[in-house]
């Protein structure tokens, strides 16, 4: 059965904004259940996974309709977006959420709109920031100065920085010097694609962000593990970060390794070795099978401290993802902790405390929002 955690609130440490109504018509609901962006895959295969079939039943129970994609589409179309989001967030019992709004920025609802449903905070995506500044920059030095100033003086509500360097040049980052970064800048200016990919420049900006994080005491979220076809999975293994983790100047910079799957054990190992490393199982929950979700959390618990494992949904575009992730995180964590109780590792009281840490308190502490969340509840 598993430990019953259904009444515990969650703090969602990493998610993305909901789509604007105009773009909802262009985005199929199947898209939130897969990392594939291929239209043929969405049409022919996305609906054939265990997670999708399970999720249709979960969604239908909330919407009180038949568990078919047609019935769910028809029911959703009769509801306003605000009503639909409110329903799912209430059922999910989300106390707060950190949104990375650098993904499809012009197609999604603004950060403030989401605050009607939960306390809302922001993760500033550094690659999106750099791309915006690069377009109008006139020299490498002015670009670098503007980038640093933007990190030091971020918009209100920023509680973390976020990097998707795994998608661009991979996690073999190393320590890049300024001269190489300048060469990378010139290549990017000439290429003028609006999408940074030069590893020399990206690596230098990543290192600069680490320094700012250390000075400001804010964590850096790092995409690791799986993603869409843009990503080379071989280069997103978090073990590639080890040379940076061994640098003394970054030893007190808190890093949150997002997603991690299929490198769950590798990420857990880093969290068990380095005091500054935290891990997150977002995306695996709810996109894996029931056995897969339990296995991911179980692998993390094999070696990582319960005080360093964090919940997030990585939900995007539609509110269903927020609800499904919260629901199945409670169940999967409950199943794993029940096994520890049966094995004599934890008492019931210790297991309940561990669940509260994983689902809510670890992230609240990381992002420095525990006091504000409690004050608003």
C-alpha positions in Angstrom: 0.0 0.0 0.0 2.7 2.5 1.0 2.7 5.3 3.5 -0.3 7.5 3.2 1.0 11.0 2.4 -2.1 12.3 0.7 -2.7 15.2 3.1 0.9 16.5 2.9 1.3 19.8 0.9 4.1 20.0 -1.7 6.5 22.8 -2.7 7.2 22.6 -6.4 10.8 23.5 -6.8 10.8 23.7 -10.6 8.1 24.1 -13.2 7.2 26.2 -16.2 4.4 28.7 -17.0 1.0 27.8 -18.4 0.3 28.6 -22.0 -1.7 31.7 -23.1 -5.2 30.7 -24.3 -4.3 31.5 -27.9 -1.5 28.9 -27.9 -3.4 26.3 -26.1 -5.2 25.5 -29.4 -1.9 24.8 -31.1 -0.6 22.5 -28.4 -1.9 18.9 -28.1 -2.5 17.6 -24.6 -0.4 14.5 -25.5 2.6 16.9 -25.5 2.8 17.2 -21.8 3.3 13.4 -21.4 6.4 13.1 -23.5 9.7 14.8 -24.2 9.3 14.2 -27.9 8.4 17.1 -30.1 8.0 15.0 -33.2 4.5 15.3 -34.6 4.3 11.7 -35.8 5.4 10.4 -32.4 2.7 12.6 -30.7 0.0 11.3 -33.0 1.0 7.6 -33.1 2.9 6.7 -29.9 2.6 9.3 -27.1 -0.8 7.8 -26.0 0.6 4.3 -25.8 2.8 4.7 -22.7 1.8 3.4 -19.2 2.1 6.9 -17.8 -0.3 8.3 -20.4 -2.9 5.6 -19.9 -2.7 6.0 -16.1 -2.9 9.7 -16.3 -6.0 9.7 -18.4 -7.8 7.9 -15.6 -6.4 10.4 -13.0 -7.5 13.4 -15.1 -10.9 11.9 -15.8 -11.5 11.4 -12.1 -10.9 15.1 -11.5 -12.9 16.3 -14.4 -15.7 13.8 -13.8 -15.8 12.4 -17.3 -14.9 9.3 -19.2 -11.2 8.3 -19.2 -10.8 8.9 -22.9 -8.8 11.6 -24.7 -11.9 12.8 -26.6 -14.0 13.1 -23.4 -11.2 15.0 -21.6 -10.7 17.4 -24.5 -14.5 18.1 -24.6 -14.6 18.7 -20.8 -11.6 21.0 -20.9 -13.0 23.1 -23.7 -16.0 23.9 -21.6 -13.9 25.3 -18.8 -12.1 28.6 -18.6 -8.4 28.3 -18.1 -8.5 30.0 -14.7 -11.2 27.6 -13.5 -9.2 24.6 -14.8 -5.9 25.7 -13.2 -7.6 26.5 -9.9 -9.2 23.0 -9.8 -5.9 21.2 -10.4 -3.8 23.4 -8.1 -6.3 23.0 -5.3 -6.4 19.2 -5.7 -2.6 19.1 -5.9 -2.3 21.0 -2.6 0.7 23.0 -3.8 2.0 25.5 -1.2 4.4 27.2 -3.6 6.1 26.9 -7.0 9.3 28.1 -8.6 8.8 28.9 -12.2 11.4 29.0 -15.0 9.7 31.3 -17.4 12.5 31.3 -19.9 10.8 28.5 -21.9 8.4 29.8 -24.6 8.4 33.1 -22.8 6.1 34.9 -25.4 3.6 32.1 -25.5 3.0 31.7 -21.7 1.1 33.4 -18.9 3.2 35.8 -16.9 4.6 34.8 -13.5 2.1 37.0 -11.6 -0.9 35.3 -13.1 0.0 32.0 -11.5 0.1 33.6 -8.0 -3.7 33.2 -7.8 -3.1 29.5 -7.3 0.0 29.2 -5.1 2.9 31.3 -3.8 5.0 31.9 -6.9 8.7 32.5 -7.3 11.1 32.6 -10.2 14.2 30.8 -11.4 16.1 33.1 -13.8 17.3 31.1 -16.9 20.8 32.3 -17.6 21.0 31.2 -21.2 17.8 33.1 -22.1 19.2 36.2 -20.3 22.4 36.0 -22.2 20.6 35.6 -25.6 18.5 38.7 -24.9 21.6 40.7 -24.0 23.7 39.5 -26.8 21.3 40.8 -29.5 21.8 44.4 -28.5 25.4 44.2 -27.3 28.1 46.2 -29.1 31.2 44.5 -27.5 32.1 41.5 -25.4 33.0 43.7 -22.4 29.7 45.5 -22.4 27.8 42.2 -22.9 29.7 40.7 -19.9 29.1 43.7 -17.8 25.3 43.7 -18.6 25.1 40.0 -17.9 26.8 40.3 -14.5 24.6 43.3 -13.5 21.5 41.4 -14.5 22.5 38.5 -12.3 23.3 40.8 -9.4 20.1 42.8 -9.8 17.5 40.3 -10.9 13.8 41.0 -11.2 11.6 40.6 -8.1 10.8 37.1 -7.0 14.0 35.4 -8.2 15.0 32.7 -5.7 17.3 30.7 -8.0 19.2 30.8 -11.2 18.7 28.0 -13.8 21.0 26.6 -16.5 20.2 24.5 -19.6 23.8 24.3 -20.7 23.3 20.5 -20.9 21.1 21.2 -24.0 23.6 23.5 -25.6 27.2 22.3 -25.1 26.8 19.6 -22.5 27.9 19.3 -18.8 31.7 18.9 -19.6 32.0 22.5 -18.6 35.4 23.0 -17.0 36.8 26.4 -16.2 36.9 28.7 -19.3 39.1 31.7 -19.5 37.9 35.1 -20.7 39.9 35.1 -23.9 38.2 31.9 -25.1 34.8 33.3 -24.1 35.5 36.5 -26.1 36.2 34.3 -29.2 32.9 32.5 -28.5 31.1 35.8 -28.2 32.4 36.9 -31.6 31.3 33.6 -33.2 27.8 34.0 -31.7 27.5 37.6 -32.9 28.4 36.6 -36.4 26.1 33.6 -36.4 23.2 35.7 -34.9 20.8 32.8 -34.5 19.3 33.9 -31.2 20.3 30.6 -29.6 23.7 30.3 -27.9 25.6 27.1 -28.5 29.3 28.0 -28.2 30.7 26.0 -25.3 33.5 28.5 -24.6 31.0 31.4 -24.0 28.4 29.3 -22.3 31.0 27.7 -20.0 32.4 31.1 -19.0 28.9 32.5 -18.3 28.1 29.3 -16.2 31.2 29.8 -14.1 30.4 33.5 -13.7 26.9 32.5 -12.5 28.4 30.2 -9.9 30.4 33.0 -8.5 27.3 35.2 -8.3 25.4 32.4 -6.7 28.1 32.0 -4.1 28.1 35.7 -3.3 24.3 36.1 -3.2 23.6 32.8 -1.5 21.2 31.6 -4.2 21.2 28.1 -5.6 21.7 27.2 -9.3 19.4 24.7 -10.9 21.0 22.6 -13.6 19.3 20.5 -16.1 20.7 17.0 -16.1 19.5 13.7 -17.6 16.8 13.4 -20.1 15.2 15.9 -22.3 13.9 16.3 -25.9 15.7 15.5 -29.1 17.8 18.8 -28.8 19.7 17.2 -26.0 22.6 14.7 -26.3 21.8 12.4 -23.3 25.4 11.2 -23.2 26.6 14.8 -22.4 24.0 15.4 -19.7 25.3 12.9 -17.1 25.8 14.9 -13.9 29.1 13.2 -13.3 30.6 15.5 -15.9 30.2 18.3 -13.3 32.7 16.7 -11.0 35.8 18.8 -12.0 33.8 21.9 -11.2 32.6 20.5 -7.9 36.2 19.9 -7.0 37.1 23.6 -7.4 37.5 25.2 -4.0 36.0 28.5 -5.1 32.7 26.8 -5.9 32.6 24.6 -2.8 29.9 26.7 -1.0 27.6 27.2 -4.1 24.4 25.2 -3.8 23.5 23.2 -6.9 20.2 21.5 -7.6 20.6 18.7 -10.2 17.2 18.6 -11.9 15.5 15.5 -13.3 18.6 13.3 -13.2 17.0 10.2 -14.9 18.4 7.9 -16.2 21.5 9.0 -14.2 19.6 8.8 -10.9 22.3 6.9 -9.0 25.1 9.1 -10.4 23.3 12.2 -9.1 22.6 10.6 -5.8 26.2 9.7 -5.5 27.2 13.4 -6.0 24.6 14.5 -3.4 26.2 11.9 -1.0 29.7 13.2 -1.5 29.4 17.0 -2.0 27.6 19.1 0.7 26.5 21.7 -1.9 24.7 19.2 -4.2 21.0 18.6 -4.0 18.9 16.3 -6.3 15.5 16.5 -7.8 13.2 13.8 -9.3 11.0 16.1 -11.4 9.9 14.8 -14.8 10.4 11.2 -13.8 7.3 11.8 -11.7 4.8 11.6 -13.4 6.2 10.5 -16.8 7.5 7.1 -15.8 5.5 4.0 -15.0 4.5 3.4 -11.4 7.4 0.9 -11.0 9.7 3.5 -12.7 8.7 6.3 -10.4 9.2 4.2 -7.3 12.6 3.0 -8.6 13.9 6.5 -9.2 13.0 7.7 -5.7 14.3 4.4 -4.2 17.7 4.8 -6.0 18.0 8.3 -4.6 17.2 7.1 -1.1 19.8 4.3 -1.5 22.6 6.8 -0.7 21.5 10.4 -0.7 20.5 12.1 2.6 16.7 12.7 2.8 17.5 16.3 3.5 19.0 16.7 0.0 16.2 15.1 -2.2 13.7 17.6 -3.6 10.3 17.5 -5.2 9.4 19.3 -8.4 7.0 18.6 -11.2 8.7 20.2 -14.3 5.1 20.7 -15.3 4.6 22.9 -18.4 1.9 24.6 -20.4 -1.2 22.8 -18.9 -2.2 22.5 -15.3 -2.7 18.7 -15.4 1.1 18.2 -15.0 1.1 20.0 -11.7 -1.7 17.8 -10.3 -0.3 14.5 -11.7 3.2 15.1 -10.4 2.1 16.1 -6.9 -0.3 13.1 -6.7 2.2 10.5 -7.8 5.1 12.0 -5.9 3.2 11.4 -2.7 2.4 7.9 -3.7 5.9 7.0 -4.9 7.6 8.6 -1.9 5.1 6.8 0.3 5.9 3.4 -1.3 9.7 3.9 -0.9 9.5 5.0 2.7 7.1 2.2 3.6 9.7 -0.3 2.3 12.3 1.4 4.6 9.9 1.0 7.6 9.4 -2.6 6.8 13.1 -3.1 6.5 13.8 -1.5 9.9 15.6 1.5 8.5 13.0 4.1 9.7 10.4 4.4 12.3 6.9 5.6 11.2 7.7 9.0 12.7 11.1 9.2 11.0 9.5 8.3 7.7 6.8 11.0 8.0 9.5 13.5 8.8 11.5 12.4 5.7 8.4 12.7 3.5 7.8 16.2 4.7 11.4 17.1 4.0 11.4 15.6 0.5 8.0 16.9 -0.6 8.2 20.4 0.8 10.7 21.5 3.4 14.0 20.8 1.6 13.0 23.1 -1.3 11.6 25.8 1.0 14.9 25.9 2.8 16.9 25.9 -0.5 15.0 28.8 -2.0 14.7 30.7 1.3 10.9 30.9 1.2 9.9 28.9 4.2 9.0 31.9 6.3 7.0 33.6 3.5 5.0 30.5 2.7 4.2 29.8 6.3 3.2 33.5 6.8 0.8 33.3 3.8 -0.9 30.0 4.8 
